[in-house]
Amino acid sequence: MKIWQKGLDSLKKPINLQSEAVWFYTSIADAHFMLGNYEKAYECLINAKSNVSGDGLFNPFILMRLGQCCYELNDENAKEYLLRAYMLAGKEIFESDDEKYFKYIEDII
């Protein structure tokens, strides 16, 4: 994670204007997610999604991870993010993760 943070810190300010920040934030968030640090992952994913370049706003992986974090944090936005990820990438995006996330939205698809 430190190398991604170093990369993020090396970007020109404001960071939210740099498309590279999307990938640094997403990588950091994914590592936190895998470690069960859902709040930290959520925070990084929001930064990635909110990047002005737009690279994060329509990224199905970012939306799926946001939904998964919300699910784990009992946040009501979980379905919205998971459904957006599904609409952009289909069921395939859920195949390498716990099936509980897809089952959570299956009834509204």
Buried (B, 14 or more C-beta within 10 A) or exposed (E): BEEBBEBBEEBEEEBBEBEBBBBBBBBBBBBBBEEEBBEBBBBBBBBBBEBBEEBBBEBBBBBBBBBBBBBBEEBEBBBBBBBBBBEBBEEEBBEEEEEEBBEBBEEEE
